[in-house]
Amino acid sequence: MSEFFASAPPHDFFWWCLVSGLVMAVAFVGCFVFLHRSRLMENMPTSRLRSAAQGYIEVEGAARLMDGPPIIAPLTKSKCVWWRFKIEEKRSSGKNTSWVTISSGRSDDSFELDDGTGTCVVNPEGANVIPRHTLVWYGSSPRPDVPPALGRGWLRAGFGRYRYVEERIDDREPVYALGMFRTHVGGPDSFDEKLDLKELLDKWKHDGKMMAVFDVNKDGRVDQKEWDAARRMAQKKVRDEHVQRAVETPDLHLLAKPRDSRPYILSGIPQAMLIRRWRLSSLGCLVVASGAGYVVVTALVARGLA
């Protein structure tokens, strides 16, 4: 290698050093990122939703669909709580063949997480999602005509001009989460009394029967004293409704992306396995960075620049 760099043209020498230096820098950053995440997960205690503190927490539970329309993965038409897909086309240019992404997307619909002590709403927007299920299959059209027959080995055979990739977290599946936990209290203070009072009085003003009730002296008009009594009645009605709604509306627990740079992770893979994966990724990045650094040093020494 030293002989190659010693005799290489300046242009080739420069590009080898530049590319190797960039690879070394990116790999070193990746090494520390993966190592930081694995240590963060190891040192973070697992919270229980019933007693979780407000702020950055780690929680494990079962993913559940919320009330309303189900979440459907677009390629397999499977019911799930989260999905991501990619459709690629095989394209050739001369002797080179590559897969080009022609369509992709991911779900940002919220779902629930239940750890047995309580539930919280999970907003997956901005999360680093590591799904448990990944399907890869091939076909001859830009969109798969039918969902794949799950479990057959031929699904992963490389036949067809188009490649379909779908990742999912299924309903009732265990999920590990690391993110910002907040509770929105459904008490009376969460309602706008002034706005609701104004809307109710405006409604009564245009209701002939209600105005007749307020006309106590039956002179055909509601004077200021009678209107003040109507206002007090409306205020009591609004406050009673707010108390009733507060009783019927439980506190909303929400897990979402932190506003700072701390990672937001949703994983269908168990925590212990994820920690091992990231430690191996950190080690792999370190090996790549060391190799790229060796190339840079060898090149500089061969040229007498170091």
C-alpha positions as CSV (number, residue, x, y, z in Angstrom):
1,M,0.0,0.0,0.0
2,S,2.9,2.4,0.8
3,E,4.3,1.9,-2.7
4,F,0.9,2.7,-4.3
5,F,0.6,6.0,-2.4
6,A,4.2,6.9,-3.0
7,S,3.8,6.7,-6.8
8,A,0.1,7.7,-7.1
9,P,-0.7,10.8,-9.1
10,P,-1.5,13.8,-6.8
11,H,-5.2,13.7,-7.8
12,D,-5.6,10.1,-6.8
13,F,-3.6,10.6,-3.6
14,F,-5.8,13.6,-2.6
15,W,-9.1,11.7,-3.2
16,W,-7.9,8.6,-1.3
17,C,-7.0,10.8,1.6
18,L,-10.2,12.8,1.5
19,V,-12.5,9.8,1.2
20,S,-10.7,7.8,3.9
21,G,-10.7,10.9,6.2
22,L,-14.5,11.3,5.7
23,V,-15.1,7.6,6.4
24,M,-12.9,7.8,9.5
25,A,-14.8,10.8,10.8
26,V,-18.3,9.4,10.1
27,A,-17.4,6.0,11.6
28,F,-16.0,7.6,14.8
29,V,-19.2,9.7,15.2
30,G,-21.2,6.5,14.7
31,C,-19.1,4.7,17.2
32,F,-19.9,7.2,19.9
33,V,-23.6,7.6,19.0
34,F,-24.2,3.8,19.2
35,L,-22.2,3.6,22.4
36,H,-24.0,6.5,24.0
37,R,-27.4,5.0,23.2
38,S,-26.5,1.6,24.6
39,R,-25.2,3.1,27.8
40,L,-28.2,5.4,28.1
41,M,-30.5,2.5,27.9
42,E,-28.5,0.4,30.4
43,N,-28.4,3.3,32.9
44,M,-32.1,4.4,32.5
45,P,-34.5,2.7,35.0
46,T,-37.7,1.4,33.6
47,S,-40.7,3.4,34.7
48,R,-44.2,2.2,35.5
49,L,-46.8,4.4,33.8
50,R,-49.0,4.5,36.9
51,S,-46.2,6.3,38.8
52,A,-44.0,7.7,36.1
53,A,-42.4,11.0,36.7
54,Q,-42.9,13.8,34.2
55,G,-39.9,14.0,31.8
56,Y,-37.6,11.7,30.0
57,I,-38.4,8.1,30.8
58,E,-38.0,4.5,29.6
59,V,-41.1,2.3,29.5
60,E,-42.0,-1.2,28.3
61,G,-45.5,-2.4,27.5
62,A,-47.8,-3.8,24.8
63,A,-48.8,-1.6,21.8
64,R,-52.5,-1.2,21.3
65,L,-54.7,0.4,18.7
66,M,-56.7,3.4,19.8
67,D,-60.4,3.8,19.3
68,G,-61.4,4.8,15.8
69,P,-60.3,3.7,12.4
70,P,-57.7,0.9,12.4
71,I,-54.1,1.5,11.2
72,I,-53.5,-0.6,8.0
73,A,-50.1,-1.2,6.5
74,P,-50.3,-0.1,2.9
75,L,-48.6,-3.1,1.1
76,T,-49.8,-6.2,3.1
77,K,-53.1,-4.6,4.3
78,S,-52.2,-5.9,7.8
79,K,-53.7,-4.3,10.9
80,C,-50.9,-2.8,13.0
81,V,-50.0,0.2,15.2
82,W,-47.1,1.5,13.0
83,W,-45.8,0.8,9.5
84,R,-43.1,1.9,7.1
85,F,-42.7,0.9,3.5
86,K,-40.4,1.3,0.5
87,I,-40.9,0.2,-3.1
88,E,-37.7,0.0,-5.3
89,E,-37.2,-0.5,-9.0
90,K,-34.3,-2.4,-10.5
91,R,-32.6,-0.1,-13.1
92,S,-29.6,-0.8,-15.3
93,S,-27.1,1.6,-16.7
94,G,-24.5,-0.1,-18.8
95,K,-23.0,-2.9,-16.8
96,N,-24.3,-1.4,-13.5
97,T,-27.6,-2.5,-11.9
98,S,-29.0,-0.8,-8.8
99,W,-32.3,-0.5,-6.9
100,V,-33.9,2.9,-7.0
101,T,-36.6,3.9,-4.5
102,I,-39.8,5.0,-6.3
103,S,-42.2,5.2,-3.4
104,S,-41.9,5.3,0.4
105,G,-43.8,6.3,3.5
106,R,-44.3,5.8,7.2
107,S,-47.1,6.0,9.7
108,D,-47.3,8.9,12.2
109,D,-50.7,7.8,13.7
110,S,-50.7,7.6,17.5
111,F,-51.2,4.4,19.4
112,E,-51.5,3.3,23.0
113,L,-48.8,1.7,25.2
114,D,-50.1,-0.5,28.1
115,D,-47.6,-1.7,30.7
116,G,-50.1,-3.3,33.0
117,T,-50.2,-0.4,35.5
118,G,-51.5,2.3,33.1
119,T,-51.6,3.5,29.5
120,C,-50.2,6.4,27.6
121,V,-50.6,7.7,24.0
122,V,-47.5,7.3,21.9
123,N,-46.9,9.9,19.1
124,P,-44.4,8.2,16.8
125,E,-43.6,11.3,14.8
126,G,-39.8,11.9,14.8
127,A,-39.1,8.6,16.5
128,N,-36.2,6.2,15.7
129,V,-38.5,3.2,15.2
130,I,-36.9,-0.3,15.2
131,P,-39.7,-2.7,14.1
132,R,-39.9,-6.4,14.9
133,H,-41.3,-7.4,11.5
134,T,-39.7,-6.7,8.1
135,L,-41.0,-8.3,4.9
136,V,-39.2,-8.2,1.6
137,W,-40.7,-9.6,-1.6
138,Y,-40.6,-9.0,-5.3
139,G,-43.1,-8.5,-8.2
140,S,-43.6,-7.2,-11.7
141,S,-45.7,-4.0,-10.9
142,P,-45.0,-0.7,-9.2
143,R,-47.5,-1.7,-6.5
144,P,-48.0,-5.3,-5.2
145,D,-51.2,-6.7,-6.6
146,V,-51.8,-8.9,-3.5
147,P,-50.2,-9.2,-0.1
148,P,-47.5,-11.8,0.2
149,A,-48.4,-15.2,1.5
150,L,-46.7,-14.9,4.9
151,G,-44.2,-17.6,5.9
152,R,-43.2,-18.9,2.4
153,G,-39.5,-18.9,1.7
154,W,-39.9,-18.0,-1.9
155,L,-41.0,-14.5,-0.8
156,R,-37.4,-13.5,-0.4
157,A,-36.2,-14.8,-3.8
158,G,-35.0,-12.1,-6.1
159,F,-37.5,-12.4,-8.8
160,G,-39.2,-9.4,-10.3
161,R,-38.3,-5.9,-11.4
162,Y,-39.8,-4.4,-8.2
163,R,-38.8,-4.9,-4.6
164,Y,-41.3,-4.3,-1.8
165,V,-40.2,-3.7,1.8
166,E,-42.6,-3.3,4.6
167,E,-41.8,-2.9,8.3
168,R,-44.5,-3.1,11.1
169,I,-45.2,-3.1,14.8
170,D,-48.3,-5.1,15.3
171,D,-51.2,-4.7,17.6
172,R,-50.6,-6.2,21.1
173,E,-46.9,-6.5,20.4
174,P,-44.3,-5.8,23.1
175,V,-42.7,-2.4,22.6
176,Y,-39.7,-0.7,24.3
177,A,-39.9,3.1,24.4
178,L,-37.5,5.9,25.4
179,G,-38.9,9.4,25.2
180,M,-40.5,12.5,26.8
181,F,-43.5,11.7,29.1
182,R,-46.1,14.4,29.8
183,T,-49.5,14.3,31.5
184,H,-52.3,16.6,30.3
185,V,-54.7,17.0,33.2
186,G,-58.4,16.9,32.3
187,G,-59.5,19.2,35.1
188,P,-61.7,22.3,35.2
189,D,-58.7,24.5,34.5
190,S,-58.4,22.9,31.1
191,F,-61.7,24.5,29.9
192,D,-62.3,28.0,28.7
193,E,-65.1,29.3,30.9
194,K,-65.3,32.8,29.3
195,L,-65.6,31.4,25.8
196,D,-68.2,28.8,26.8
197,L,-70.2,31.4,28.7
198,K,-70.2,33.8,25.7
199,E,-71.3,31.0,23.4
200,L,-74.2,30.0,25.7
201,L,-75.5,33.5,26.2
202,D,-75.3,34.1,22.4
203,K,-77.4,31.0,21.9
204,W,-79.9,32.1,24.5
205,K,-80.3,35.5,22.9
206,H,-81.5,33.9,19.7
207,D,-83.9,31.5,21.5
208,G,-87.3,33.1,21.9
209,K,-88.4,30.6,24.6
210,M,-85.4,31.2,26.8
211,M,-85.8,35.0,26.5
212,A,-89.4,34.6,27.5
213,V,-88.3,32.7,30.6
214,F,-85.9,35.5,31.5
215,D,-88.6,38.2,31.1
216,V,-89.8,37.8,34.7
217,N,-92.1,40.8,34.7
218,K,-93.6,39.9,31.3
219,D,-93.2,43.4,29.8
220,G,-92.0,41.9,26.5
221,R,-88.4,42.8,27.0
222,V,-85.4,41.5,29.1
223,D,-84.0,44.5,31.1
224,Q,-80.5,44.7,32.6
225,K,-81.5,43.2,36.0
226,E,-83.2,40.2,34.3
227,W,-80.2,39.8,31.9
228,D,-77.8,39.8,34.9
229,A,-79.9,36.9,36.4
230,A,-79.6,35.1,33.1
231,R,-75.9,35.6,33.1
232,R,-75.6,34.1,36.6
233,M,-77.7,31.1,35.5
234,A,-75.5,30.6,32.4
235,Q,-72.3,30.8,34.5
236,K,-73.6,28.2,36.9
237,K,-74.6,25.9,34.0
238,V,-71.2,26.3,32.3
239,R,-69.3,25.5,35.5
240,D,-71.5,22.5,36.2
241,E,-70.8,21.2,32.8
242,H,-67.1,21.7,33.2
243,V,-67.0,19.8,36.4
244,Q,-69.0,16.9,34.8
245,R,-66.6,16.9,31.8
246,A,-63.6,16.9,34.1
247,V,-65.0,13.8,35.9
248,E,-65.6,12.0,32.7
249,T,-62.3,13.0,31.1
250,P,-59.3,11.2,32.5
251,D,-55.8,12.6,32.5
252,L,-54.0,12.1,29.2
253,H,-50.5,10.6,29.4
254,L,-48.4,11.3,26.3
255,L,-45.1,10.0,25.1
256,A,-43.4,12.0,22.3
257,K,-40.1,13.2,20.9
258,P,-38.0,15.4,23.3
259,R,-37.5,19.0,22.3
260,D,-33.7,18.6,22.9
261,S,-31.3,16.3,21.2
262,R,-32.0,13.2,23.4
263,P,-33.0,10.2,21.4
264,Y,-36.6,9.2,20.9
265,I,-36.7,5.4,20.4
266,L,-39.6,3.0,19.8
267,S,-38.5,-0.6,19.4
268,G,-40.3,-3.9,18.8
269,I,-37.0,-5.6,19.6
270,P,-36.4,-6.3,23.3
271,Q,-34.2,-3.9,25.2
272,A,-31.4,-6.4,25.9
273,M,-31.2,-7.4,22.2
274,L,-31.2,-3.8,21.2
275,I,-28.3,-2.9,23.5
276,R,-26.3,-5.8,22.1
277,R,-27.0,-4.7,18.6
278,W,-25.9,-1.2,19.3
279,R,-22.7,-2.3,21.1
280,L,-21.8,-4.4,18.1
281,S,-22.6,-1.5,15.8
282,S,-20.3,0.7,17.9
283,L,-17.5,-1.9,17.7
284,G,-18.0,-2.2,13.9
285,C,-17.8,1.6,13.5
286,L,-14.6,1.6,15.6
287,V,-13.0,-1.1,13.3
288,V,-14.0,0.9,10.2
289,A,-12.7,4.2,11.6
290,S,-9.4,2.5,12.6
291,G,-9.0,1.0,9.1
292,A,-9.7,4.3,7.4
293,G,-7.3,6.1,9.8
294,Y,-4.6,3.5,8.9
295,V,-5.1,4.3,5.2
296,V,-4.7,8.0,5.8
297,V,-1.6,7.6,8.0
298,T,0.0,5.2,5.5
299,A,-0.7,7.6,2.6
300,L,0.8,10.6,4.4
301,V,3.9,8.6,5.6
302,A,4.4,7.3,2.0
303,R,4.5,10.9,0.7
304,G,6.7,12.1,3.6
305,L,4.0,14.3,4.9
306,A,3.8,12.7,8.4
